[in-house]
Amino acid sequence: MKQKWTGKIVGALLGFLFTRGLLGVVFGLIIGHIFDVGKDRSMKKAWGGILGFMFAGPLGAIAGVYFGHALDTMSSEVNHRSVFQINFISILSYIIKVDGRIEKEEVNTVLKTFAQLGYQREEMERLGKTLVFALGQDIDLKQTCEAFKKVASYEERFMLLRVVYFVVMADGVFHAKEKEAIRQIVEYLEIRDYDFKSLQAEFVCVDDDHYALLGLKRGATKVEIKKAYRKLALTHHPDRVGHLGEEYVKIATEKFQKINEAYDKALKEL
């Protein structure tokens, strides 16, 4: 296949002229590549707009590390998955150092957790390198969450929260500042209260956890149980995050199974 370079060259030159720096060249190349390989004009505009809107400042630097030198395969990388993962790593890095310190042991625990989430070796290496770099950046949590909210579906926002929550809880210790950061993420991403309660029930031992997974309390009626189930099942169906990749489908599938099990158990107790 004949390689196209016009968009890359123009993008790199414009990026340098506007920023007078390497980061501008990198993002000029990325956006130029979209125009070189893209067949759908509307998709070109969409991804160009998302990159320009979101990846400025520290987030832009983190995105540059994430993409690395993979510009020649960027047609398969500049998508919902890459936008999701750059924001995931950025928000995760904020939480890791929320207490003002970066503990090597905590970082190692996070890297091990990536394997548990099902990431392949190559992806783990990319995420690991991006995380190490992100830890040195000054992340504005509110700005990052609100920018992501504007380009992500509700299901993507909840998945980001769920993966961050899973990683934070991996060491079995939930510090006060981590709790506050999670609370802020819930607020900034506009996560529904019943979804957050259901998420918490997965990681915290509570009485009647099958009711908690449905966002209910013991004594709920059959109508209430069915209504809660329908809302959760619709939001957390694996098909809703299929475009993010198989790791996220697996995570959503596990959640969906827990919801179904909780629903069956609650109905049997009526």
C-alpha positions as CSV (number, residue, x, y, z in Angstrom):
1,M,0.0,0.0,0.0
2,K,1.4,3.4,-1.0
3,Q,2.2,5.5,2.1
4,K,0.7,9.0,2.2
5,W,2.7,11.8,3.8
6,T,1.1,15.0,2.8
7,G,-1.1,15.3,6.0
8,K,1.8,14.3,8.2
9,I,4.2,16.8,6.8
10,V,1.6,19.7,6.9
11,G,0.5,18.7,10.3
12,A,4.0,18.6,11.7
13,L,4.9,22.0,10.2
14,L,1.8,23.6,11.6
15,G,2.3,22.0,15.0
16,F,5.8,23.3,15.2
17,L,4.8,26.8,14.0
18,F,2.0,27.0,16.6
19,T,3.9,25.6,19.6
20,R,7.5,26.0,18.7
21,G,8.1,22.6,20.4
22,L,8.3,18.9,19.8
23,L,4.9,18.2,21.3
24,G,3.3,20.3,18.6
25,V,5.2,18.4,16.0
26,V,4.0,15.1,17.5
27,F,0.3,16.1,17.6
28,G,0.6,17.6,14.1
29,L,1.8,14.3,12.9
30,I,-1.0,12.4,14.6
31,I,-3.7,14.7,13.2
32,G,-2.0,14.7,9.8
33,H,-2.0,10.9,9.8
34,I,-5.7,10.8,10.4
35,F,-6.2,12.9,7.3
36,D,-3.8,10.7,5.3
37,V,-5.3,7.3,6.1
38,G,-8.9,8.2,7.0
39,K,-11.6,7.4,4.4
40,D,-14.6,8.9,6.3
41,R,-14.5,12.7,6.3
42,S,-16.8,13.0,9.3
43,M,-14.5,10.6,11.3
44,K,-11.5,12.7,10.4
45,K,-13.2,15.8,11.8
46,A,-14.4,14.0,14.9
47,W,-11.0,12.6,15.9
48,G,-9.2,15.8,15.0
49,G,-11.6,17.7,17.2
50,I,-11.3,15.3,20.1
51,L,-7.5,15.4,20.0
52,G,-7.3,19.1,19.8
53,F,-9.9,19.6,22.5
54,M,-8.6,17.1,25.0
55,F,-4.9,16.7,24.6
56,A,-3.5,20.0,25.7
57,G,-1.1,20.7,28.6
58,P,-0.1,17.7,30.8
59,L,-2.7,15.5,29.2
60,G,-1.2,16.2,25.8
61,A,2.2,15.2,27.1
62,I,0.8,12.0,28.5
63,A,-0.9,11.3,25.2
64,G,2.4,11.8,23.4
65,V,4.1,9.1,25.6
66,Y,1.1,6.8,25.1
67,F,1.2,7.0,21.3
68,G,5.0,6.9,21.3
69,H,6.6,6.2,18.0
70,A,3.6,4.3,16.6
71,L,2.6,7.0,14.1
72,D,2.7,4.6,11.2
73,T,-0.1,2.5,12.8
74,M,-2.1,5.4,14.2
75,S,-5.2,4.6,12.0
76,S,-5.9,1.8,14.5
77,E,-4.9,3.7,17.6
78,V,-6.6,7.1,17.5
79,N,-10.0,5.9,18.6
80,H,-12.3,5.6,21.6
81,R,-9.9,3.1,23.3
82,S,-6.9,5.3,23.1
83,V,-8.8,8.3,24.4
84,F,-10.2,6.2,27.2
85,Q,-6.8,4.8,28.2
86,I,-5.0,8.1,28.2
87,N,-7.7,9.5,30.5
88,F,-7.6,6.4,32.7
89,I,-3.9,6.6,33.2
90,S,-4.0,10.4,33.9
91,I,-6.7,10.0,36.5
92,L,-5.1,7.0,38.1
93,S,-1.8,8.9,38.4
94,Y,-3.6,11.7,40.2
95,I,-5.0,9.2,42.8
96,I,-1.7,7.4,43.3
97,K,0.0,10.6,44.4
98,V,-3.0,12.2,46.0
99,D,-1.4,12.0,49.4
100,G,1.7,13.9,48.2
101,R,3.9,10.8,47.9
102,I,4.7,8.3,45.2
103,E,5.4,4.9,46.8
104,K,7.3,2.4,44.6
105,E,5.3,-0.5,46.2
106,E,2.0,1.2,45.3
107,V,3.1,1.7,41.7
108,N,4.3,-1.9,41.4
109,T,0.9,-3.1,42.7
110,V,-0.8,-1.0,40.0
111,L,1.3,-2.5,37.3
112,K,0.5,-6.0,38.6
113,T,-3.2,-5.1,38.6
114,F,-3.0,-4.3,34.9
115,A,-2.3,-8.0,34.3
116,Q,-5.3,-9.0,36.4
117,L,-7.5,-6.8,34.3
118,G,-6.5,-8.8,31.2
119,Y,-4.1,-6.4,29.3
120,Q,-1.7,-8.1,27.0
121,R,2.0,-7.8,27.5
122,E,2.6,-5.1,24.9
123,E,-0.4,-3.1,26.2
124,M,0.9,-3.4,29.8
125,E,4.3,-2.1,28.8
126,R,2.7,0.9,27.1
127,L,0.4,1.6,30.0
128,G,3.2,1.2,32.5
129,K,5.5,3.6,30.7
130,T,2.7,6.1,30.3
131,L,1.8,5.8,34.0
132,V,5.4,6.4,35.1
133,F,5.5,9.6,32.9
134,A,2.1,10.7,34.1
135,L,3.1,10.5,37.7
136,G,5.5,13.4,37.0
137,Q,2.7,15.6,35.6
138,D,0.5,18.1,37.4
139,I,-3.0,16.7,36.7
140,D,-6.1,18.8,37.1
141,L,-8.6,16.2,38.1
142,K,-11.7,18.3,37.5
143,Q,-10.6,19.6,34.1
144,T,-9.5,16.1,33.0
145,C,-12.8,14.5,34.1
146,E,-15.0,17.2,32.6
147,A,-13.1,17.1,29.3
148,F,-13.5,13.3,29.1
149,K,-17.2,13.6,30.0
150,K,-17.8,15.8,26.9
151,V,-16.5,13.1,24.5
152,A,-17.4,9.9,26.3
153,S,-20.6,8.0,26.7
154,Y,-22.0,7.3,30.1
155,E,-21.0,3.6,29.9
156,E,-17.4,4.7,29.1
157,R,-17.4,7.1,32.0
158,F,-18.6,4.4,34.4
159,M,-16.1,1.9,33.0
160,L,-13.3,4.4,33.7
161,L,-14.5,4.8,37.3
162,R,-14.8,1.0,37.7
163,V,-11.3,0.3,36.5
164,V,-9.8,3.1,38.6
165,Y,-11.7,1.8,41.6
166,F,-10.5,-1.7,41.0
167,V,-6.9,-0.6,40.8
168,V,-7.2,1.6,43.9
169,M,-8.7,-1.3,45.9
170,A,-6.0,-3.8,44.8
171,D,-3.8,-3.3,47.8
172,G,-6.7,-3.8,50.2
173,V,-6.3,-0.3,51.7
174,F,-8.6,2.6,50.9
175,H,-7.1,5.8,52.3
176,A,-9.2,8.9,53.2
177,K,-7.7,11.0,50.4
178,E,-8.3,8.2,47.9
179,K,-12.0,8.1,49.0
180,E,-12.3,11.8,48.5
181,A,-10.7,11.6,45.0
182,I,-13.1,8.8,44.0
183,R,-16.0,10.9,45.3
184,Q,-14.8,13.8,43.1
185,I,-14.5,11.6,40.1
186,V,-18.1,10.4,40.6
187,E,-19.2,14.0,40.8
188,Y,-17.2,15.3,37.8
189,L,-18.2,12.3,35.6
190,E,-21.8,12.6,36.7
191,I,-22.1,9.0,37.8
192,R,-25.5,8.0,39.0
193,D,-25.9,7.4,42.7
194,Y,-27.3,3.9,42.3
195,D,-24.5,2.9,39.9
196,F,-21.9,4.1,42.4
197,K,-23.6,2.2,45.3
198,S,-23.6,-0.9,43.2
199,L,-19.9,-0.5,42.4
200,Q,-19.0,0.0,46.1
201,A,-20.9,-3.2,47.0
202,E,-18.6,-5.2,44.8
203,F,-15.5,-4.2,46.8
204,V,-16.8,-3.6,50.3
205,C,-18.3,-6.4,52.4
206,V,-21.8,-5.3,53.5
207,D,-24.9,-7.0,54.8
208,D,-27.3,-8.1,52.1
209,D,-24.7,-7.4,49.4
210,H,-27.0,-8.8,46.7
211,Y,-29.4,-5.9,47.5
212,A,-26.5,-3.5,47.7
213,L,-25.4,-4.6,44.2
214,L,-28.8,-3.6,42.9
215,G,-28.6,-0.3,44.8
216,L,-31.4,-1.4,47.1
217,K,-32.0,-2.3,50.8
218,R,-33.6,-5.4,52.2
219,G,-37.3,-5.1,52.1
220,A,-37.5,-3.8,48.5
221,T,-40.6,-4.9,46.6
222,K,-40.6,-7.1,43.5
223,V,-41.4,-4.0,41.4
224,E,-38.5,-2.1,42.9
225,I,-36.1,-5.1,42.4
226,K,-37.1,-5.5,38.7
227,K,-36.9,-1.7,38.1
228,A,-33.4,-1.6,39.6
229,Y,-32.3,-4.6,37.6
230,R,-33.5,-3.2,34.3
231,K,-31.6,0.1,34.9
232,L,-28.4,-1.7,35.8
233,A,-28.6,-4.3,33.1
234,L,-29.1,-1.7,30.4
235,T,-26.1,0.4,31.5
236,H,-23.7,-2.5,32.2
237,H,-24.4,-4.8,29.3
238,P,-21.0,-5.8,27.7
239,D,-22.1,-4.7,24.3
240,R,-22.0,-1.1,25.6
241,V,-18.2,-1.1,25.8
242,G,-17.3,-3.5,23.0
243,H,-15.6,-0.7,21.1
244,L,-13.1,-0.2,24.0
245,G,-11.6,-3.6,23.6
246,E,-11.9,-7.2,24.9
247,E,-10.4,-6.3,28.3
248,Y,-13.3,-4.0,29.0
249,V,-15.9,-6.4,27.6
250,K,-14.6,-8.9,30.1
251,I,-14.8,-6.5,33.0
252,A,-18.4,-5.5,31.9
253,T,-19.3,-9.2,31.6
254,E,-18.2,-9.9,35.2
255,K,-20.3,-6.9,36.4
256,F,-23.3,-8.0,34.4
257,Q,-23.1,-11.6,35.8
258,K,-23.0,-10.2,39.4
259,I,-26.1,-8.1,38.7
260,N,-27.9,-11.1,37.3
261,E,-26.9,-13.2,40.3
262,A,-28.0,-10.5,42.8
263,Y,-31.3,-10.2,40.9
264,D,-32.0,-13.9,41.1
265,K,-31.1,-14.1,44.8
266,A,-33.2,-11.1,45.7
267,L,-36.3,-12.5,43.9
268,K,-35.9,-15.9,45.6
269,E,-36.1,-14.2,49.0
270,L,-39.4,-12.6,48.3
